[in-house]
Amino acid sequence: MDLQLTNVEHFSKSNFDDKMRQLNGFQQEITLNTNKIDQLIVFGEQLIQKSEPLDATLIEDELEELHRYCQEVFGRVARFHQRLTSRDP
């Protein structure tokens, strides 16, 4: 999604309606994948509790990185949507 968003946002010569359709698709993907990501984080937290301290630290770092990355991409989608809808088509 990150690469697709970059393409639509910066390189695509698509018109407003096409960009909005693609953006709506991204938002649907976010909605569909949010629960999966949340479950992954919960499973990771459970794994942390069952792991050796050094492994737990590594898992925790990876989970934090995943969470930051998702928030970054989801935030970019929201900002791009705001930019598109604040302009006249």
BELLINNOR-V211183 format. One record per pair of residues at least 12 apart in sequence whose C-alpha atoms are under 10 Angstrom apart, sorted by the first residue. I is the first residue (numbers start at 1). J is the second residue. D is the distance in Angstrom with one decimal. If there is no record, write none. Layout:
i=(I & I)
j=(J & J)
d=(D & D)
This chain:
i=(1 & 1 & 1 & 1 & 1 & 1 & 1 & 2 & 2 & 2 & 2 & 2 & 2 & 2 & 2 & 3 & 4 & 4 & 4 & 5 & 5 & 5 & 5 & 5 & 5 & 5 & 5 & 6 & 6 & 6 & 8 & 8 & 8 & 8 & 9 & 9 & 9 & 9 & 9 & 9 & 15 & 16 & 16 & 16 & 16 & 16 & 17 & 17 & 19 & 19 & 19 & 20 & 20 & 20 & 20 & 23 & 23 & 23 & 23 & 23 & 24 & 24 & 26 & 26 & 26 & 27 & 27 & 27 & 27 & 30 & 30 & 30 & 30 & 34 & 37 & 37 & 37 & 38 & 40 & 40 & 41 & 41 & 41 & 41 & 41 & 41 & 42 & 44 & 44 & 44 & 44 & 44 & 45 & 45 & 45 & 47 & 47 & 48)
j=(26 & 29 & 30 & 70 & 73 & 74 & 77 & 26 & 69 & 70 & 72 & 73 & 74 & 76 & 77 & 73 & 22 & 23 & 26 & 19 & 22 & 23 & 26 & 73 & 76 & 77 & 80 & 73 & 76 & 77 & 20 & 22 & 23 & 80 & 23 & 76 & 77 & 80 & 81 & 84 & 89 & 84 & 85 & 87 & 88 & 89 & 84 & 89 & 80 & 81 & 84 & 80 & 81 & 84 & 85 & 77 & 78 & 80 & 81 & 84 & 77 & 81 & 74 & 77 & 78 & 74 & 77 & 78 & 81 & 70 & 73 & 74 & 77 & 70 & 66 & 67 & 70 & 67 & 63 & 66 & 60 & 62 & 63 & 64 & 66 & 67 & 63 & 56 & 59 & 60 & 62 & 63 & 59 & 60 & 63 & 59 & 60 & 60)
d=(7.1 & 8.6 & 9.2 & 9.9 & 7.7 & 9.3 & 9.4 & 9.7 & 9.5 & 9.2 & 9.2 & 6.0 & 8.9 & 8.8 & 9.0 & 9.7 & 9.1 & 9.8 & 8.9 & 9.8 & 8.6 & 7.9 & 8.0 & 8.4 & 8.2 & 7.3 & 8.8 & 9.9 & 9.3 & 9.7 & 9.7 & 7.7 & 8.4 & 9.7 & 9.4 & 9.6 & 9.3 & 7.3 & 9.9 & 9.8 & 8.6 & 7.7 & 9.5 & 9.7 & 9.2 & 5.9 & 9.9 & 7.9 & 9.9 & 9.4 & 8.4 & 9.7 & 7.7 & 7.6 & 8.7 & 7.2 & 9.1 & 8.1 & 6.9 & 9.5 & 9.4 & 8.6 & 8.9 & 7.3 & 9.8 & 8.3 & 7.4 & 8.4 & 9.4 & 9.3 & 9.6 & 7.2 & 9.3 & 9.3 & 8.9 & 8.4 & 8.7 & 9.2 & 8.6 & 9.8 & 9.4 & 10.0 & 6.5 & 8.9 & 8.8 & 8.2 & 9.7 & 9.2 & 7.0 & 7.6 & 9.2 & 7.0 & 8.3 & 7.5 & 8.4 & 8.0 & 9.4 & 6.9)
